[in-house]
């Protein structure tokens, strides 16, 4: 890990206490240990808050087991009705049904089978599922401990750009390679969670709370504000 990465983690650890309830994918794993439920939770979290995604996940789990077979048999309309609180629920319902269909057809209903083998091949395999992009697959595999990455969501991206770890407009894989140099294996999942928390609570998209930020002396955005940029 770089010296900057160590310092960033040290300061963010002092500023925030991580709570599993704040991260729907982590919460899904801790309560079920089901890789498929983690995937469903992560899809539900796309373009919405973790709070709304967790509410939708709970609503879904009340009416059916969260398994490929159950979602496939339930159909899109039933899934959509259950996950309304997640936002974009019709699109997500189609994704979840198509994911379940693909798993049923290609893995005999066993999602766990798709997670076996070389981690990078597993990543490509899961990325081929409907509605699964770079961030979604990285959250899934990092939470499961299969492939440690630094998943880049909007909060991580914004904080990393403002600090100067990555450049605005950079492609996902390019940005990830830079973040992987800053945060070593063994710390990347924690870094992901801490950067999200920092983005939610302090380094907000609008009206960032620079006056209470623990990273101002390391932040290019803050330095630019001082110059009127």
Secondary structure, 3 states (H helix, E strand, C coil): CCHHHHHHHHHHHHHCCCCHHHCHHHHHHHHHCCHHHHHHHHHHCCCCCHHHHHHHHHHHHHHCCCCHHHHHHHCHHHHHHHCHHHCCHHHHHHHHHHHHHHHHHHHCCCHHHHHCCCHHHHHHHHHCCCCCCHHHHHHHHHHHCCCCCCCCCHHHHHHHHHHCCCCCCCCHHHHHHHHHHHCCCCCHHHHHHHHHHHHHHCCCCCCCCHHHCCCHHHCHHHHHHHCCC
